[in-house]
Amino acid sequence: MESLWKDVRFALRTLGKNRGFTLAAVVTLAIGIGATTAVFSIAYGVLLQALPYPRPDRLVAVSQIDPKGRLGNMSDPNFRDLHEQNHSLAAMAVYNDDVFSVAGGSEPVRVGGAYAGRDFFDVLGVHPVLGRGFAPEELHEGAPPVALVSYEYWTRYLGSDPNLEAHRLLISGQSVSVVGVMPRGFSFPPDTMVWTPRELFPELPSRTALNWQVAGRLKDGVTVEQARADLGAIARRLKEQFRDDTWMSDAAVVPMIDQMVGSARLALVVLMGATGALLLLACANVAGLLLARTVGRRRELAVRVALGATRWRVTRQLLMESLCLALAGGALGVLLAYWGVQTIIVSAGAQLPRAGEIQMSWPVVFFAVAASLLTAVAIGLGSAWKATRTDPQDSLGDSQRGGTEGRSLQRLRGGLVISQLAVSLVLLAGAGLLARSFLLLLDVQPGFRVKNVLTVGVALESSDDPQAGPRRAALMGRLLERLGALPGVEDAGVVSTVPLGADNRNGTFLVMAPGEELKDPSDFERLFREPSRTGTAFYRVASEGYFRAMGIPLVRGRMFNERDVADAPHAAVISESLARAQWPNQDPIGRLIEFGNMDGDLRVLTVVGVVGDVHERGLDHPAPPALYGDYRQRLRGGSEFTIVLHTRTGAATFAGAARNAVREIDPSLPPRIETMEQVLSTSLGGRTFNLVLLSLFAGAALLLAATGVYGLLAYTVAARTRELGVRIALGAAPGDVLRMVLGGGARLAAWGMAAGLAGALALSRVIGGLLYGVQPYDPVTLAGVCVLLGGVTLVACYLPARRAARVDPLVALRHE
């Protein structure tokens, strides 16, 4: 132990005497270890950490699969049949998330809400810590409405009052009793703060009304594969029995954590690979520095061997120096990782699932320590190998009067630099492909105005009372009038959901004949069997002012007008894509559509106009068919509506005035206010997050690679000073020396880019799912990053090359 402590002290003294080298090595390692640790923290919290529920490995998500292989939500009848006939799940429940406007607490707020079916909390294995759960008599249509609240809502808005009976909440205009408080930290679906029973709403008989997500808990001894086979067999029997009445032809069963992570898995895997590559670059850089330093110390090491030091003793000393460097870099890297994790969580926003569970936990710290130790061993062994394989007599016989370094060392350091360049090109190619995809997305015309548009979301009364519709229409009319009268507002309109919003819903409609009408929702099942009469479209209710405010053009027919009152024939405006799909080369004006399966209103809609197409789900999705009903006629459906304001100047400056105007009309309505630019930015958030992070890693890799090239050539020039002096003394022009050194750097760049292109082609296949409008092997992007890397490499080569060209032969020879 005493000998080991002496090695530590000697290593610290040696590194302290070379502060420039030590600082460069520690900072380089800190960048690599810090970035890797930060991304591992994210990946561990999102992908690897178990869900915070009892026996989380037994939790699964169940989805239907349609004949085209697409996953989807479940209908009420299909869920009931799967629930009753399966032999694999101990419990199974439906749920769905929403946004609730909640008043009655300390202030009205909009919070994440969920409709939870019977057995929902039994499936998760989580129950209230205060009060009780839903009672059986509360789980049916017409029962007194009740709610459970999260621990966070209880403390923030109910003052942690244990007397829950003293509180009644107003949720979307409906008075609700609070019966229980869930445990601290529980929030499923993600970001939920209020849960109400799904059974308060009637079941829909249609097997194509796909409204519910499904959670299940596996029976003991049953695997996910067995459950998938069991439920899949039931789904196939139902398809055979009901044929076109159901779209479910199979069932998917996946671990719940996979359902929650979704598409973030691929992005995190790519980022983990990028940070791993960055750590390798940092190690290669420090290894190159240590190799050069070892060559400079070969006489010292030879003396130690000649005085009796064993090869293991020398190896241990060099390992100790590497360990000190790696631990210092690791400690600084952990600090950088802590800052980086917080920055990533904030910048990712809602694009990062399970963000609340991400932290610098012990497994993450262990990972950082392990990365530091492995780095130390790898770097130390490389230096020790070079130091101990040289004959001490050769080192002592060389008075270090110049000469060039050995070819083996040159090849080794050159190989490290080539590896750095190759990894840098791979990361640059990935970032370039993502950047090109992003630019192509920004060029997509969304079909609506983005600039100077403010959205004001409100949740009105939610009720099946026949008078609820007129009351909602009257309140919406007052809000429109008040907000439209704000100074600087040019147009105001209302829509049930803005494009690119979170609650964009589509459904199947029926083409009706004149005089034909439906008497009962069950009539849908019969008519859905006629494919020639059905179509699929997004469903909205809107006002005429909405189209003006959003800049959506009228292509044919008319907009809604003052004649379209509640008792008049119900009017509809459709998109161009719907007109083309349903009535190609025909006039759609006057056609009749039944879309009552979306809002419960069975009155037929008459097409009165055609408007331009709008991208609803994202700029990377084609503009889908859409149908708009008049908000004054079709208010029996959902309670969520958004008022859209087109302003003369920056929309964000109107947020305060809009909020005050809503409070004047109804103080219990908490508005959600965003500009359309913010809505668009949110829809692109996932791509922005991936692009920014990968670009940062690629930039850091490029900097490390350029530093490696500069360090190699600078050391080579210093080692070849005598040779260069002789060349110049014998008549070599400075330009010849400049070209010789630059040529060496160019050869390194060529080999590095050749290896990097092969890696970039492999990476491009991995990130193909993250691209839009760009082939994974896009030649323009690959050529561009090659030019960038080549240019940076030549700049890094130029400084030592210029120094070589200015060598004074007399000074060089006299020094030798």
C-alpha positions in Angstrom: 0.0 0.0 0.0 2.9 2.4 0.8 4.4 1.7 -2.6 1.0 2.4 -4.2 0.7 5.7 -2.3 4.2 6.7 -3.5 3.1 6.0 -7.1 0.1 8.3 -6.5 2.2 11.1 -5.2 4.8 10.8 -7.9 2.0 10.8 -10.6 0.5 13.9 -9.1 3.9 15.7 -9.0 4.7 14.7 -12.5 1.3 15.9 -13.8 1.7 19.1 -11.8 4.9 19.9 -13.6 3.2 19.6 -16.9 0.1 21.8 -16.3 -0.7 22.5 -19.9 -0.7 18.8 -20.8 -2.7 17.9 -17.7 -5.3 20.6 -18.2 -5.8 19.6 -21.9 -6.1 15.9 -21.0 -8.5 16.5 -18.1 -10.8 18.8 -20.1 -10.8 16.5 -23.1 -11.7 13.5 -20.9 -14.3 15.6 -19.0 -16.1 16.4 -22.3 -16.2 12.8 -23.4 -17.1 11.3 -20.0 -19.6 14.1 -19.2 -21.5 13.8 -22.5 -21.6 10.1 -22.2 -22.8 10.2 -18.6 -25.4 12.8 -19.3 -27.0 10.8 -22.1 -26.7 7.6 -20.1 -28.6 9.3 -17.4 -31.4 10.1 -19.8 -31.3 6.6 -21.3 -31.3 5.0 -17.9 -34.3 7.0 -16.7 -36.3 6.5 -19.8 -35.3 3.1 -21.1 -33.7 1.0 -18.3 -35.3 2.2 -15.0 -38.3 0.0 -14.0 -41.7 1.7 -13.9 -42.6 2.9 -10.3 -45.4 0.3 -9.8 -45.5 -3.1 -8.1 -44.1 -5.8 -10.3 -43.7 -3.5 -13.3 -42.5 -6.4 -15.5 -46.1 -7.7 -15.5 -47.6 -4.5 -16.9 -48.5 -4.6 -20.6 -50.2 -2.3 -23.1 -52.8 -3.9 -25.4 -53.6 -2.5 -28.8 -55.7 -3.6 -31.8 -54.0 -4.3 -35.2 -56.0 -3.5 -38.3 -55.7 -5.4 -41.6 -52.9 -3.0 -42.8 -50.8 -3.8 -39.7 -51.4 -0.4 -38.0 -51.7 -0.2 -34.2 -54.7 1.6 -32.7 -56.9 2.2 -29.8 -59.7 -0.2 -28.7 -63.5 0.1 -29.1 -65.8 -0.7 -26.3 -67.2 -4.0 -27.7 -63.8 -5.3 -28.7 -62.4 -4.5 -25.3 -65.3 -6.3 -23.6 -64.8 -9.4 -25.7 -61.0 -9.5 -25.1 -61.5 -8.9 -21.4 -64.0 -11.7 -21.0 -62.4 -14.3 -23.2 -58.7 -14.0 -22.5 -56.8 -16.5 -20.2 -53.5 -14.5 -19.9 -54.3 -11.3 -18.0 -55.1 -11.1 -14.3 -56.7 -7.6 -14.9 -57.4 -5.4 -17.9 -58.7 -1.8 -18.0 -59.4 1.0 -20.5 -58.2 4.6 -20.0 -57.6 7.8 -22.0 -55.9 11.0 -21.3 -57.3 14.5 -21.8 -56.8 18.1 -20.6 -59.3 19.2 -17.9 -60.2 22.7 -16.9 -60.5 22.5 -13.1 -61.9 25.1 -10.9 -62.7 24.9 -7.2 -59.2 24.8 -5.8 -57.0 27.7 -4.9 -57.2 28.8 -8.6 -58.7 27.6 -11.9 -56.1 25.6 -13.9 -55.8 23.4 -16.9 -54.2 20.1 -15.9 -53.7 16.7 -17.4 -56.7 14.5 -16.8 -57.7 10.9 -17.5 -60.8 8.8 -17.8 -60.0 5.6 -15.9 -62.0 2.4 -16.4 -62.9 -0.2 -13.8 -59.9 -2.1 -12.5 -57.5 0.6 -13.8 -55.8 1.2 -10.5 -55.8 -2.6 -9.7 -53.9 -3.1 -13.0 -51.3 -0.6 -11.9 -51.3 -1.8 -8.4 -51.6 1.7 -7.0 -54.3 3.0 -4.7 -55.1 6.3 -2.8 -53.0 7.2 0.2 -55.8 9.4 1.5 -59.5 8.8 1.1 -60.7 6.0 -1.1 -60.9 4.8 -4.7 -64.0 4.7 -6.9 -66.9 2.8 -5.3 -68.8 0.2 -7.4 -72.0 2.4 -7.2 -70.0 5.3 -8.9 -69.0 3.2 -11.9 -72.1 3.5 -14.1 -73.7 6.0 -16.3 -75.6 8.7 -14.4 -73.8 8.1 -11.1 -72.7 11.1 -9.0 -69.4 12.3 -10.6 -66.3 11.8 -8.5 -62.6 12.3 -9.0 -59.2 11.3 -7.6 -56.5 13.9 -7.6 -52.7 13.5 -7.6 -50.6 14.2 -4.5 -49.2 17.3 -6.3 -52.6 18.7 -7.1 -53.7 18.1 -3.5 -50.8 20.0 -2.0 -50.7 22.8 -4.5 -54.4 23.6 -5.1 -56.2 22.0 -2.1 -53.7 23.1 0.6 -53.0 19.5 1.7 -56.4 19.6 3.4 -57.2 16.0 4.7 -60.9 16.8 4.8 -61.7 15.9 1.2 -65.4 16.3 1.6 -64.9 20.0 2.0 -63.8 20.3 -1.6 -65.9 20.1 -4.8 -64.2 20.7 -8.1 -65.7 22.1 -11.3 -64.3 20.0 -14.1 -65.3 21.3 -17.5 -68.4 22.8 -16.0 -69.4 19.8 -14.0 -69.4 19.7 -10.2 -67.3 16.7 -9.0 -66.6 15.3 -5.5 -63.0 14.6 -4.5 -62.9 11.1 -2.9 -59.1 10.3 -2.8 -55.5 11.4 -3.2 -53.0 9.2 -5.1 -49.5 8.6 -3.8 -46.7 11.2 -4.3 -45.2 11.0 -7.7 -47.9 8.9 -9.3 -49.0 10.2 -12.6 -50.3 7.8 -15.2 -51.0 8.5 -18.0 -48.0 10.9 -17.9 -48.7 14.3 -16.5 -52.1 13.4 -15.2 -53.4 15.2 -12.0 -57.1 14.3 -12.0 -58.8 10.9 -12.7 -62.6 10.4 -13.3 -64.4 7.1 -13.9 -64.8 6.1 -17.6 -68.1 4.4 -16.7 -69.8 7.8 -16.3 -70.1 7.9 -20.1 -72.1 5.4 -22.1 -70.4 2.7 -24.1 -70.5 3.1 -27.8 -71.8 0.0 -29.7 -69.6 0.6 -32.8 -66.6 -1.7 -33.0 -64.9 1.0 -35.1 -65.2 3.7 -32.5 -61.5 3.5 -31.3 -61.5 5.6 -28.2 -59.6 3.7 -25.5 -56.1 2.8 -24.6 -55.8 -0.5 -22.7 -53.5 -1.6 -19.8 -53.2 -5.1 -18.5 -51.4 -7.1 -15.9 -50.1 -10.5 -16.8 -51.0 -13.6 -14.7 -48.1 -15.2 -12.9 -46.1 -17.5 -15.2 -47.6 -16.0 -18.4 -45.1 -14.4 -20.8 -45.7 -11.4 -23.1 -45.5 -13.8 -26.1 -48.1 -16.1 -24.6 -50.5 -13.2 -23.9 -50.0 -11.9 -27.5 -50.9 -15.3 -28.9 -53.9 -15.6 -26.6 -55.4 -12.1 -27.4 -54.4 -12.4 -31.0 -56.4 -15.6 -31.5 -59.5 -13.9 -29.9 -59.0 -10.8 -32.2 -58.9 -13.0 -35.3 -62.0 -14.9 -34.2 -63.8 -11.6 -33.7 -62.7 -10.4 -37.2 -64.0 -13.6 -38.7 -67.3 -13.2 -36.8 -67.9 -9.5 -37.4 -66.0 -9.0 -40.7 -66.2 -5.4 -41.8 -68.0 -4.3 -38.6 -64.6 -4.4 -36.9 -61.2 -3.1 -38.0 -59.4 -5.3 -35.5 -57.8 -8.3 -37.2 -55.2 -9.0 -34.5 -54.0 -7.8 -31.1 -50.6 -6.4 -29.9 -49.3 -7.0 -26.4 -46.1 -5.2 -25.4 -44.5 -4.3 -22.1 -45.9 -1.1 -20.8 -42.5 0.6 -20.7 -42.1 0.0 -24.4 -45.5 1.7 -25.0 -44.5 4.7 -22.9 -41.1 5.1 -24.5 -42.4 4.8 -28.1 -40.3 6.5 -30.8 -37.9 8.0 -28.2 -36.1 4.7 -28.0 -34.5 5.1 -31.5 -33.4 8.7 -30.8 -31.8 7.7 -27.5 -30.0 4.8 -29.0 -28.6 7.0 -31.7 -27.5 9.6 -29.1 -25.9 6.9 -26.9 -23.9 5.8 -30.0 -22.9 9.5 -30.6 -21.7 10.0 -27.1 -19.9 6.7 -27.1 -18.1 7.8 -30.2 -17.3 11.1 -28.6 -15.8 9.3 -25.6 -13.6 7.2 -27.9 -12.5 10.4 -29.6 -11.5 11.9 -26.2 -9.6 8.8 -25.3 -7.8 8.8 -28.7 -6.8 12.4 -28.2 -5.5 11.8 -24.7 -3.8 8.6 -25.8 -2.0 10.6 -28.6 -0.8 13.2 -26.0 0.4 10.5 -23.7 2.2 8.6 -26.4 4.0 11.8 -27.4 4.8 12.5 -23.8 6.1 8.9 -23.3 8.5 9.3 -26.2 9.8 12.5 -24.6 10.3 10.6 -21.3 12.0 7.5 -22.8 15.4 8.4 -21.4 13.9 8.8 -17.9 12.0 5.5 -18.2 15.1 3.8 -19.5 17.2 5.0 -16.6 14.5 3.6 -14.2 14.6 0.2 -15.9 18.5 0.3 -15.9 18.4 0.9 -12.1 16.3 -2.2 -11.6 12.7 -1.2 -12.1 10.7 -4.0 -13.5 8.4 -3.6 -16.5 5.4 -4.1 -14.2 6.7 -1.3 -12.0 7.0 1.1 -15.0 3.6 0.0 -16.2 2.0 0.6 -12.8 3.5 4.1 -12.6 2.1 5.0 -16.1 -1.3 3.4 -15.2 -1.4 5.5 -12.1 -0.8 8.7 -14.0 -3.5 7.7 -16.5 -5.8 6.9 -13.5 -5.3 10.3 -12.0 -6.1 12.0 -15.3 -9.2 9.9 -15.9 -10.5 10.3 -12.3 -10.0 14.1 -12.5 -11.7 14.1 -15.9 -14.5 11.9 -14.6 -15.1 14.1 -11.6 -15.4 17.2 -13.8 -17.4 15.1 -16.3 -20.0 14.3 -13.6 -20.4 18.0 -12.9 -20.8 18.7 -16.6 -23.3 15.7 -16.9 -25.4 17.1 -14.0 -25.7 20.4 -15.8 -26.2 18.7 -19.1 -29.1 16.5 -17.8 -31.0 19.5 -16.5 -30.4 21.3 -19.8 -31.5 18.3 -21.9 -34.7 17.8 -19.8 -35.7 21.5 -20.2 -34.9 21.7 -23.9 -36.7 18.4 -24.7 -40.0 19.4 -23.0 -42.8 17.0 -23.7 -40.7 15.2 -26.3 -38.9 13.2 -23.6 -41.0 10.5 -21.9 -40.6 9.8 -18.2 -38.7 13.1 -17.8 -39.8 13.3 -14.2 -37.9 10.1 -13.4 -34.6 11.2 -14.8 -31.9 12.0 -12.3 -28.2 11.5 -11.4 -28.8 8.2 -9.6 -26.2 5.7 -8.2 -26.3 3.6 -11.4 -25.4 6.7 -13.4 -22.5 7.6 -11.0 -21.3 4.0 -11.1 -21.3 4.3 -14.9 -19.2 7.5 -14.8 -16.7 5.8 -12.4 -16.6 2.7 -14.6 -16.1 4.8 -17.7 -13.3 6.7 -16.0 -11.5 3.5 -14.9 -11.8 1.9 -18.3 -10.5 5.0 -19.9 -7.5 5.1 -17.5 -6.7 1.4 -18.2 -7.0 1.8 -22.0 -4.9 4.9 -22.1 -2.4 3.7 -19.5 -1.8 0.3 -21.1 -1.2 2.0 -24.5 1.5 4.3 -23.0 3.0 1.4 -21.0 3.2 -0.8 -24.0 5.2 1.8 -25.9 7.4 2.6 -22.9 8.3 -1.0 -22.0 8.8 -2.5 -25.4 11.9 -0.2 -26.1 15.4 -1.6 -25.3 16.8 0.6 -22.5 20.2 0.6 -24.1 18.8 2.1 -27.3 17.1 4.8 -25.3 20.2 5.6 -23.2 22.4 5.5 -26.3 20.1 8.1 -27.9 21.0 11.5 -26.4 17.8 12.8 -27.8 19.6 14.9 -30.2 16.8 14.9 -32.6 16.0 12.3 -35.2 12.5 11.2 -36.2 10.2 9.1 -34.0 9.9 5.4 -34.9 7.7 4.3 -37.7 5.6 2.2 -35.4 4.8 5.1 -33.2 4.0 7.2 -36.2 1.7 4.6 -37.5 0.0 4.3 -34.2 -0.6 8.0 -33.7 -1.6 8.3 -37.4 -4.1 5.5 -36.8 -5.6 7.3 -33.8 -6.0 10.5 -35.8 -7.6 8.5 -38.7 -10.0 7.0 -36.2 -10.9 10.4 -34.8 -11.6 11.8 -38.3 -13.7 8.7 -39.2 -15.8 9.0 -36.1 -16.2 12.8 -36.6 -17.4 12.2 -40.2 -20.0 9.7 -39.0 -21.4 12.1 -36.4 -21.3 15.0 -38.9 -23.1 12.9 -41.5 -25.9 12.0 -38.9 -26.2 15.7 -37.9 -26.2 16.7 -41.6 -29.0 14.3 -42.5 -31.1 15.5 -39.6 -30.4 19.1 -40.5 -31.4 18.6 -44.1 -34.6 16.8 -43.1 -35.4 19.7 -40.7 -34.9 22.3 -43.5 -37.1 20.3 -45.9 -39.8 20.2 -43.2 -39.6 24.0 -42.7 -40.2 24.4 -46.4 -43.4 22.5 -46.2 -46.4 24.8 -46.5 -48.7 23.9 -43.6 -51.8 25.2 -45.3 -52.5 27.8 -42.6 -51.1 31.1 -41.4 -48.5 30.8 -38.6 -47.3 34.3 -38.1 -49.3 36.7 -35.9 -51.8 34.1 -34.8 -52.7 33.6 -31.2 -54.7 30.5 -29.9 -56.8 30.7 -26.7 -57.9 27.2 -25.6 -60.8 26.8 -23.2 -62.8 23.8 -21.9 -66.5 24.5 -21.7 -69.3 22.6 -20.0 -69.2 18.9 -20.6 -72.6 17.4 -20.4 -75.2 15.3 -22.4 -77.9 17.7 -21.3 -79.8 18.8 -24.5 -79.5 22.4 -23.2 -75.7 22.1 -22.8 -75.1 22.7 -26.5 -77.0 26.1 -26.7 -75.3 27.2 -23.4 -71.9 26.3 -24.9 -72.7 28.1 -28.1 -73.9 31.2 -26.2 -70.7 31.3 -24.1 -68.5 30.8 -27.1 -70.3 33.6 -28.9 -69.5 36.0 -26.0 -65.9 34.9 -25.9 -65.6 35.4 -29.7 -67.1 38.9 -29.5 -65.0 40.0 -26.6 -61.7 38.6 -27.9 -62.4 39.8 -31.4 -62.9 43.3 -30.1 -59.4 43.6 -28.6 -57.5 46.4 -30.3 -55.1 45.0 -32.9 -57.1 41.8 -33.6 -58.1 41.6 -37.3 -60.0 38.3 -37.3 -61.3 35.9 -34.7 -62.7 32.4 -35.0 -63.2 29.2 -33.1 -62.3 25.6 -33.8 -62.5 22.4 -31.8 -58.8 21.6 -32.3 -56.1 23.6 -34.1 -53.8 21.9 -36.6 -50.8 20.2 -35.2 -52.6 20.0 -31.8 -52.5 17.1 -29.5 -56.1 16.0 -29.8 -56.5 15.7 -33.6 -59.2 13.0 -34.2 -60.4 11.3 -37.3 -63.2 8.9 -38.0 -65.3 7.2 -40.6 -68.2 9.0 -42.2 -71.2 7.9 -44.3 -72.3 9.3 -47.6 -76.0 9.7 -47.4 -78.7 9.9 -50.1 -81.3 12.7 -50.2 -84.0 12.1 -47.6 -82.0 9.3 -45.9 -81.4 9.7 -42.2 -80.3 7.5 -39.2 -82.7 6.9 -36.3 -80.2 5.2 -34.0 -76.4 4.9 -33.6 -76.7 1.2 -34.2 -77.7 2.0 -37.8 -74.0 2.9 -38.4 -73.0 -0.8 -38.1 -75.3 -1.7 -41.0 -74.2 1.1 -43.3 -70.5 0.7 -42.6 -70.7 -2.6 -44.4 -71.0 -0.8 -47.7 -67.5 0.5 -48.5 -68.7 2.6 -51.4 -70.6 4.8 -48.9 -67.8 5.3 -46.3 -64.8 7.5 -46.1 -62.3 8.6 -43.4 -61.7 12.2 -42.4 -60.6 14.5 -39.6 -63.6 16.0 -37.8 -63.7 19.6 -36.6 -66.3 22.2 -35.7 -65.4 25.8 -36.5 -66.7 29.2 -37.3 -66.3 31.2 -40.5 -63.9 33.5 -38.7 -61.6 30.6 -38.1 -60.7 30.2 -41.8 -60.1 33.9 -42.2 -57.9 34.1 -39.0 -55.9 31.0 -40.1 -55.7 32.1 -43.8 -57.3 28.9 -45.1 -58.7 29.8 -48.5 -62.2 29.0 -49.8 -61.8 27.0 -53.0 -65.4 26.4 -54.0 -68.9 27.1 -52.6 -69.3 29.3 -49.5 -68.3 29.5 -45.9 -70.6 29.3 -42.9 -72.8 32.3 -42.5 -75.6 33.8 -40.4 -78.1 31.4 -41.9 -76.4 28.4 -40.4 -78.2 28.6 -37.0 -78.8 25.7 -34.7 -82.3 24.8 -36.2 -81.2 25.2 -39.8 -80.0 22.2 -41.9 -76.5 21.4 -40.7 -73.8 22.7 -43.0 -70.3 21.3 -43.6 -67.2 22.6 -45.2 -64.7 20.0 -46.5 -61.1 20.0 -47.6 -59.9 19.7 -51.1 -58.3 16.3 -50.4 -61.7 15.0 -49.1 -63.4 16.3 -52.2 -60.9 14.6 -54.5 -61.0 11.3 -52.6 -64.8 11.0 -52.3 -66.0 12.7 -55.4 -63.2 12.8 -58.0 -64.1 15.0 -61.0 -67.5 15.8 -59.5 -69.0 18.7 -57.7 -69.2 18.0 -53.9 -71.5 20.9 -53.2 -74.8 19.7 -51.9 -73.6 16.2 -51.1 -74.8 14.7 -47.8 -72.6 13.3 -45.1 -73.4 11.5 -41.8 -70.7 12.0 -39.1 -72.8 11.6 -36.0 -70.5 8.8 -34.8 -68.0 11.5 -33.9 -70.2 13.8 -31.8 -73.4 11.9 -31.2 -75.5 14.2 -33.4 -77.3 12.1 -36.0 -78.5 15.0 -38.2 -77.1 14.9 -41.7 -74.5 17.5 -42.9 -74.8 19.2 -46.2 -71.5 20.2 -48.0 -71.7 23.9 -48.7 -68.0 24.7 -49.4 -64.5 23.4 -50.1 -61.4 24.9 -48.4 -57.7 24.3 -48.8 -55.9 21.3 -47.3 -54.2 21.6 -43.9 -51.5 19.5 -42.3 -53.2 18.2 -39.2 -50.8 15.7 -37.5 -47.5 17.2 -38.5 -45.6 18.7 -41.4 -44.1 15.3 -42.1 -47.5 13.8 -42.6 -49.6 14.4 -45.8 -52.5 16.8 -45.4 -55.5 14.5 -44.6 -59.1 14.8 -45.7 -61.0 17.0 -43.2 -64.6 18.0 -42.5 -65.7 21.1 -40.6 -69.1 21.5 -39.0 -70.5 24.9 -37.9 -69.8 25.3 -34.2 -73.3 26.8 -33.6 -74.9 23.6 -34.9 -72.6 20.8 -33.7 -71.7 21.5 -30.1 -72.9 18.2 -28.6 -69.5 16.6 -28.8 -66.4 17.5 -26.8 -66.0 20.5 -24.5 -62.5 21.6 -25.7 -62.4 24.6 -28.1 -59.8 27.1 -29.3 -60.3 30.7 -30.2 -57.9 31.8 -32.9 -56.9 35.5 -33.2 -55.1 37.0 -36.2 -53.3 40.1 -35.0 -51.7 43.0 -36.8 -48.4 42.6 -34.8 -46.7 40.0 -32.8 -49.3 37.6 -31.4 -47.5 37.0 -28.1 -48.0 40.6 -27.0 -51.8 39.9 -26.9 -51.6 37.0 -24.5 -52.2 39.1 -21.3 -55.1 41.0 -22.8 -56.7 37.7 -24.1 -56.3 36.1 -20.6 -58.0 39.1 -19.0 -60.8 39.0 -21.5 -61.6 35.4 -20.8 -61.6 36.0 -17.0 -64.1 38.9 -17.6 -66.5 36.5 -19.3 -66.0 33.5 -17.0 -63.5 33.6 -14.1 -63.7 29.8 -13.8 -62.2 29.2 -17.3 -58.4 28.9 -17.2 -57.3 29.5 -20.8 -54.4 27.8 -22.6 -52.7 30.6 -24.6 -50.1 29.8 -27.3 -49.0 31.4 -30.6 -49.2 29.2 -33.7 -45.5 29.6 -34.0 -45.2 27.9 -30.6 -47.7 25.2 -31.7 -45.6 24.6 -34.8 -42.4 24.6 -32.8 -43.8 22.0 -30.4 -44.8 19.7 -33.2 -41.2 19.8 -34.4 -39.8 19.5 -30.9 -38.7 15.9 -31.2 -36.7 16.6 -34.4 -35.3 19.8 -33.0 -34.1 18.0 -29.9 -32.4 15.2 -31.9 -30.8 17.7 -34.3 -29.5 20.0 -31.6 -27.9 17.2 -29.5 -26.4 15.3 -32.4 -25.1 18.6 -33.8 -23.4 19.5 -30.5 -21.8 16.0 -30.3 -20.7 16.3 -34.0 -19.2 19.8 -33.3 -17.3 18.5 -30.3 -16.1 15.5 -32.2 -14.9 17.8 -35.1 -13.1 20.0 -32.6 -11.4 17.0 -31.0 -10.4 15.5 -34.3 -9.0 18.9 -35.5 -7.0 19.1 -32.2 -5.7 15.5 -32.8 -4.6 16.4 -36.3 -2.9 19.6 -35.1 -1.2 17.8 -32.2 0.1 15.0 -34.3 1.6 17.3 -37.0 2.9 19.8 -34.4 4.7 16.9 -32.6 6.0 15.5 -35.9 7.4 18.9 -37.0 9.1 19.3 -33.6 10.5 15.7 -33.8 11.7 16.3 -37.4 13.3 19.7 -36.8 16.8 18.5 -37.7 15.6 16.7 -40.8 13.7 19.8 -42.0 16.7 22.0 -41.4 18.9 19.6 -43.4 16.3 19.7 -46.3 16.2 23.4 -46.3 20.0 23.7 -46.1 20.3 21.4 -49.2 18.0 23.7 -51.2 14.4 22.7 -50.4 12.1 25.7 -50.7 9.7 26.7 -47.9 6.9 25.9 -50.2 8.2 22.3 -50.7 8.3 21.8 -46.9 4.8 23.3 -46.6 3.4 20.9 -49.2 5.1 18.0 -47.6 3.6 18.6 -44.2 0.2 19.4 -45.7 0.4 16.3 -47.8 0.8 14.2 -44.7 -2.3 15.8 -43.2 -4.2 15.4 -46.4 -3.4 11.7 -46.5 -4.7 11.3 -42.9 -7.8 13.2 -43.9 -8.4 11.0 -46.9 -8.0 7.7 -45.0 -10.2 9.1 -42.2 -12.9 10.2 -44.6 -12.8 6.8 -46.4 -13.3 5.0 -43.2 -15.9 7.5 -42.0 -18.0 7.2 -45.2 -18.4 3.5 -44.6 -19.5 4.2 -41.0 -21.8 7.0 -42.1 -23.6 4.6 -44.5 -24.1 2.2 -41.7 -25.4 4.9 -39.3 -27.7 6.4 -42.0 -29.6 3.1 -42.1 -30.1 3.3 -38.3 -31.4 6.8 -38.3 -33.6 6.3 -41.4 -36.7 6.5 -39.2 -35.8 10.0 -38.0 -35.4 11.4 -41.5 -37.9 13.2 -43.7 -37.5 13.7 -47.5 -33.9 12.6 -47.4 -32.4 9.3 -48.4 -30.1 7.8 -45.6 -27.3 7.8 -48.2 -27.9 11.3 -49.5 -24.9 12.1 -51.6 -25.2 15.9 -51.2 -25.1 15.6 -47.4 -22.2 13.2 -47.5 -20.2 15.3 -49.9 -20.9 18.4 -47.8 -19.6 16.9 -44.5 -16.6 15.6 -46.4 -15.8 19.1 -47.6 -16.3 20.5 -44.1 -14.1 17.9 -42.4 -11.5 18.2 -45.1 -11.5 22.0 -44.7 -11.2 21.9 -40.9 -8.4 19.3 -41.2 -6.4 21.4 -43.7 -6.7 24.4 -41.3 -5.5 22.3 -38.5 -2.6 21.1 -40.7 -1.6 24.6 -41.9 -0.3 26.0 -38.6 2.4 23.3 -38.0 3.1 23.2 -41.8 3.8 26.9 -41.7 6.1 26.5 -38.7 7.9 23.7 -40.6 8.4 26.0 -43.6 10.0 28.7 -41.4 12.6 26.4 -39.8 16.0 28.2 -39.8 18.5 25.5 -40.9 21.4 27.1 -39.0 19.4 27.2 -35.7 18.1 23.6 -36.2 21.6 22.2 -36.9 23.3 24.2 -34.1 20.6 22.9 -31.7 21.4 19.4 -32.7 
